[in-house]
């Protein structure tokens, strides 16, 4: 069997279990992958499918095969209802088009309603041959005991801060740069991720459309802080409807931008954390007083620390608007 798990960092026991079960032809037809957001649950689930049918591993890893489908709460919904599970049950009896297996991956499985879980249980008890169900959740205790009894719970391992830092620096140039030029900021970022590689990579910024959108949001916030209009800053946070990780990413970008401009004003900026070039940092920093930069940097870091405690994100967005508006005026 080609070792498709080689790219998965850590999780040695989990990988050993899956590989041994596949080699024995005894992989359970339902598995629960438990771990925090960004811990790699979808990655390992996809790798498991690739190990089941290595002939098509490349297509599986790219998630471009019709025989592996990903399901999650509908946009704007917080839970998975029974109608989706009934659709999955019906599809499970359709033969795969190209693979030797049919796999249904359910993200945020812990949000399934009781009715949905009971509907899923019916097919977990007698699944069609060659059909697998991978349930991804943050807390498996939120699933019904009857569902858990049909699917082993595989917990994603949590990396230590030092392990996470070493790995991220090895794969992300921005992380290496941040560790060198802003070690305290980098250490705080690593601590806030709770051992999650996905979280660290997300906070460092990614080149995809989501990462670019959050960068644009940070730029918009910087402009609003410069103008200092409390109502405009409040409207920005209310209309953006940030999720927790998105808000943290924007605050991290804001902190990095303030840091870049402060270093520039003190004449010690060599590499930027937020701005794409020194010239861009110079142009923007000319619009801010040094005291404002210090205040906004201090408050944005304090807000990030509080955000990573369990708070209501919508209410916290209003708090961000108040705090940053005050910081812009001091």
C-alpha positions as CSV (number, residue, x, y, z in Angstrom):
1,X,0.0,0.0,0.0
2,X,1.4,3.4,-1.0
3,X,1.8,5.5,2.2
4,X,-0.6,8.3,1.5
5,X,-0.4,9.3,5.2
6,X,3.3,10.4,4.9
7,X,2.2,14.0,4.5
8,X,0.2,13.9,7.7
9,X,2.2,15.4,10.6
10,X,2.0,13.6,13.9
11,X,-1.0,11.3,14.7
12,X,1.2,8.2,14.6
13,X,-1.3,5.9,16.5
14,X,-4.2,7.0,14.4
15,X,-2.3,6.3,11.1
16,X,-1.1,2.9,12.4
17,X,-4.6,1.9,13.3
18,X,-6.1,2.9,9.9
19,X,-3.3,1.4,7.8
20,X,-3.4,-1.9,9.8
21,X,-7.2,-2.2,9.5
22,X,-7.1,-1.5,5.7
23,X,-4.4,-4.1,5.2
24,X,-6.5,-6.6,7.1
25,X,-9.6,-5.7,5.1
26,X,-11.3,-4.8,8.4
27,X,-11.7,-1.0,8.3
28,X,-15.0,-0.2,10.0
29,X,-17.7,1.1,7.7
30,X,-18.1,4.2,9.9
31,X,-15.4,6.2,11.7
32,X,-15.6,9.3,13.9
33,X,-12.7,11.7,13.6
34,X,-12.6,14.0,16.6
35,X,-10.5,17.1,16.9
36,X,-10.5,20.9,17.0
37,X,-11.1,23.0,13.9
38,X,-8.0,22.9,11.8
39,X,-6.6,19.7,13.4
40,X,-6.6,17.8,10.1
41,X,-9.8,15.8,10.3
42,X,-10.8,16.3,6.7
43,X,-7.2,15.6,5.5
44,X,-6.9,12.3,7.3
45,X,-10.4,11.3,6.2
46,X,-9.5,12.0,2.6
47,X,-6.2,10.1,3.0
48,X,-8.1,7.1,4.4
49,X,-10.2,7.0,1.2
50,X,-7.0,7.2,-0.9
51,X,-5.5,4.3,1.0
52,X,-8.7,2.3,0.4
53,X,-8.5,2.8,-3.3
54,X,-4.8,3.7,-4.1
55,X,-5.4,3.4,-7.9
56,X,-7.3,6.6,-7.8
57,X,-5.4,8.2,-4.9
58,X,-4.5,11.4,-6.8
59,X,-8.1,12.2,-7.7
60,X,-9.2,11.3,-4.2
61,X,-6.7,13.6,-2.6
62,X,-7.7,16.4,-4.9
63,X,-11.4,15.6,-4.1
64,X,-12.4,15.4,-7.7
65,X,-14.1,12.0,-7.7
66,X,-17.9,11.7,-7.6
67,X,-17.7,8.7,-5.3
68,X,-16.4,10.8,-2.4
69,X,-18.9,13.4,-1.3
70,X,-18.6,16.0,1.4
71,X,-21.6,17.1,3.4
72,X,-22.0,19.9,6.1
73,X,-24.7,22.3,7.4
74,X,-26.3,24.3,4.6
75,X,-25.2,27.9,4.3
76,X,-26.8,30.0,7.0
77,X,-27.7,26.9,9.0
78,X,-26.1,25.8,12.3
79,X,-27.2,22.2,12.2
80,X,-27.6,19.2,9.8
81,X,-31.2,18.2,9.4
82,X,-32.8,14.9,8.7
83,X,-33.5,15.7,5.0
84,X,-29.8,15.7,4.2
85,X,-29.2,12.4,6.0
86,X,-32.1,10.8,4.1
87,X,-30.6,12.0,0.8
88,X,-27.3,10.4,1.8
89,X,-29.0,7.1,2.7
90,X,-30.6,7.0,-0.7
91,X,-27.3,7.8,-2.5
92,X,-25.5,5.1,-0.5
93,X,-27.3,2.4,-2.5
94,X,-26.1,3.8,-5.8
95,X,-23.0,1.9,-7.1
96,X,-19.8,4.0,-7.3
97,X,-18.9,5.4,-10.7
98,X,-15.2,4.8,-10.7
99,X,-13.8,3.8,-7.3
100,X,-14.2,0.5,-5.6
101,X,-15.9,2.3,-2.7
102,X,-18.4,5.0,-2.0
103,X,-17.6,7.4,0.9
104,X,-19.7,10.0,2.6
105,X,-17.8,12.5,4.7
106,X,-19.9,14.6,7.1
107,X,-18.3,17.7,8.5
108,X,-19.5,19.2,11.8
109,X,-21.3,15.9,12.4
110,X,-21.8,16.9,16.0
111,X,-24.4,19.5,14.7
112,X,-26.7,16.7,13.4
113,X,-30.2,16.9,15.0
114,X,-31.4,14.0,17.0
115,X,-33.7,13.1,14.2
116,X,-30.9,13.2,11.7
117,X,-28.6,11.0,13.9
118,X,-31.4,8.4,14.2
119,X,-31.9,8.4,10.5
120,X,-28.2,7.9,10.0
121,X,-28.1,5.1,12.5
122,X,-30.4,3.0,10.4
123,X,-27.9,2.7,7.6
124,X,-24.9,2.5,10.0
125,X,-26.5,-0.7,11.4
126,X,-26.6,-2.4,8.0
127,X,-24.4,-0.4,5.5
128,X,-24.2,-1.5,1.8
129,X,-21.0,-3.3,0.9
130,X,-18.2,-0.9,0.0
131,X,-19.8,2.1,1.6
132,X,-18.1,4.2,4.3
133,X,-19.2,7.0,6.5
134,X,-16.6,9.4,8.0
135,X,-18.0,11.7,10.7
136,X,-15.9,14.7,11.5
137,X,-16.6,16.5,14.8
138,X,-15.1,18.6,17.4
139,X,-16.8,16.8,20.3
140,X,-18.0,13.2,19.8
141,X,-19.9,13.3,23.1
142,X,-22.5,15.4,21.3
143,X,-23.4,12.4,19.1
144,X,-25.9,9.9,20.3
145,X,-24.4,6.9,22.2
146,X,-26.1,4.6,19.6
147,X,-24.2,6.4,16.8
148,X,-20.9,6.2,18.8
149,X,-21.4,2.5,19.4
150,X,-21.4,1.9,15.6
151,X,-18.2,3.9,14.8
152,X,-14.8,4.0,16.6
153,X,-13.8,7.5,17.7
154,X,-10.3,8.4,16.4
155,X,-8.9,11.5,18.1
156,X,-6.6,13.8,16.3
157,X,-3.4,14.3,18.3
158,X,-2.6,17.8,19.6
159,X,0.9,19.0,18.9
160,X,2.9,20.8,21.6
161,X,3.7,24.5,20.9
162,X,7.3,23.7,20.0
163,X,6.2,20.9,17.6
164,X,3.7,23.1,16.0
165,X,6.1,26.0,15.7
166,X,8.8,23.7,14.1
167,X,6.4,22.3,11.6
168,X,4.8,25.6,10.5
169,X,8.2,27.3,10.1
170,X,9.3,24.5,7.9
171,X,6.3,24.9,5.5
172,X,5.6,28.6,5.7
173,X,8.1,31.3,4.8
174,X,6.0,34.0,6.5
175,X,6.1,32.0,9.7
176,X,9.9,31.8,9.6
177,X,10.0,35.6,9.0
178,X,7.6,36.3,11.8
179,X,9.5,34.1,14.2
180,X,12.7,36.0,13.4
181,X,11.4,39.6,13.4
182,X,8.5,39.4,15.8
183,X,9.2,36.4,18.2
184,X,6.7,37.5,20.8
185,X,3.9,37.9,18.3
186,X,4.8,34.6,16.7
187,X,4.8,32.8,20.1
188,X,1.4,34.3,20.9
189,X,0.0,33.1,17.5
190,X,1.3,29.6,18.2
191,X,-0.1,29.5,21.7
192,X,-3.5,30.6,20.5
193,X,-3.8,27.7,18.0
194,X,-3.9,24.9,20.6
195,X,-1.6,22.6,18.6
196,X,-3.6,23.0,15.4
197,X,-1.6,23.2,12.2
198,X,-4.7,24.4,10.2
199,X,-5.3,27.2,12.7
200,X,-1.7,28.4,12.5
201,X,-1.6,28.3,8.7
202,X,-4.9,30.1,8.5
203,X,-3.8,32.9,10.9
204,X,-0.5,33.4,9.0
205,X,-2.6,34.0,5.9
206,X,-3.2,31.8,2.9
207,X,-3.1,32.7,-0.8
208,X,-6.6,31.5,-1.4
209,X,-9.7,33.7,-1.9
210,X,-10.7,33.4,1.8
211,X,-7.2,34.6,2.9
212,X,-7.3,37.4,0.4
213,X,-10.8,38.5,1.6
214,X,-9.7,38.7,5.2
215,X,-6.6,40.7,4.1
216,X,-8.9,43.1,2.3
217,X,-11.0,43.3,5.4
218,X,-8.0,44.2,7.5
219,X,-7.0,46.9,5.0
220,X,-10.6,48.3,5.2
221,X,-10.4,48.3,9.0
222,X,-7.1,50.2,9.0
223,X,-8.6,52.9,6.8
224,X,-11.6,53.2,9.1
225,X,-9.3,53.5,12.2
226,X,-7.4,56.3,10.5
227,X,-10.7,58.2,9.9
228,X,-11.7,57.5,13.5
229,X,-15.5,57.4,12.9
230,X,-16.9,55.2,15.7
231,X,-20.2,54.6,13.7
232,X,-18.3,53.4,10.6
233,X,-16.1,51.1,12.6
234,X,-19.1,49.6,14.4
235,X,-20.9,49.1,11.0
236,X,-17.8,47.4,9.6
237,X,-17.8,44.8,12.4
238,X,-21.6,44.3,12.4
239,X,-21.8,43.8,8.6
240,X,-18.8,41.6,8.3
241,X,-20.4,38.8,10.3
242,X,-17.0,37.3,11.2
243,X,-16.6,33.8,12.5
244,X,-14.2,33.4,15.4
245,X,-11.2,32.4,13.3
246,X,-11.9,35.1,10.7
247,X,-12.0,37.8,13.4
248,X,-8.8,36.5,14.9
249,X,-7.1,36.6,11.5
250,X,-8.3,40.2,10.9
251,X,-7.0,41.3,14.4
252,X,-3.8,39.5,13.8
253,X,-3.4,41.4,10.5
254,X,-4.2,44.7,12.2
255,X,-1.6,44.0,14.9
256,X,1.0,43.1,12.2
257,X,0.2,46.3,10.3
258,X,0.6,48.4,13.5
259,X,3.8,46.7,14.3
260,X,5.2,47.3,10.8
261,X,4.4,51.0,11.0
262,X,5.7,51.4,14.5
263,X,9.0,49.8,13.5
264,X,9.2,52.1,10.5
265,X,8.6,55.2,12.6
266,X,11.4,54.1,14.9
267,X,13.6,53.4,11.9
268,X,14.0,49.6,12.4
269,X,11.8,48.0,9.8
270,X,13.6,45.5,7.6
271,X,10.9,43.0,6.8
272,X,7.1,43.4,6.9
273,X,4.5,41.2,8.6
274,X,1.4,42.7,7.0
275,X,2.4,45.1,4.2
276,X,3.4,43.7,0.8
277,X,6.3,46.2,0.6
278,X,8.3,48.8,2.5
279,X,6.9,51.5,0.3
280,X,3.3,50.5,1.1
281,X,4.1,50.6,4.8
282,X,5.8,54.0,4.5
283,X,2.8,55.5,2.6
284,X,0.3,54.2,5.2
285,X,2.4,55.0,8.3
286,X,2.6,58.7,7.2
287,X,-1.2,58.9,7.9
288,X,-0.9,57.8,11.5
289,X,0.4,59.4,14.7
290,X,2.9,57.3,16.6
291,X,0.6,57.3,19.7
292,X,-2.3,56.0,17.7
293,X,-0.2,53.1,16.3
294,X,0.9,52.2,19.8
295,X,-2.7,52.3,21.2
296,X,-4.2,50.3,18.3
297,X,-1.4,47.7,18.5
298,X,-1.8,47.2,22.2
299,X,-5.6,47.0,22.0
300,X,-5.6,44.6,19.0
301,X,-3.3,42.2,20.9
302,X,-5.4,42.4,24.0
303,X,-8.6,41.7,22.0
304,X,-7.0,38.7,20.4
305,X,-6.1,37.3,23.8
306,X,-9.7,37.8,25.0
307,X,-11.2,36.4,21.8
308,X,-9.4,33.1,22.3
309,X,-11.3,32.7,25.6
310,X,-14.8,31.3,25.1
311,X,-16.8,34.5,24.2
312,X,-19.9,35.2,22.0
313,X,-18.3,36.4,18.7
314,X,-21.2,38.7,17.7
315,X,-21.1,40.6,21.0
316,X,-17.3,40.6,20.9
317,X,-17.4,42.3,17.5
318,X,-19.2,45.2,19.1
319,X,-16.6,45.3,21.9
320,X,-13.8,45.4,19.2
321,X,-15.5,48.4,17.6
322,X,-15.7,50.3,20.9
323,X,-12.1,49.5,21.9
324,X,-10.5,50.3,18.5
325,X,-12.5,53.5,18.1
326,X,-11.2,54.7,21.5
327,X,-7.7,53.6,20.6
328,X,-7.8,55.6,17.4
329,X,-8.7,58.8,19.2
330,X,-6.2,58.7,22.1
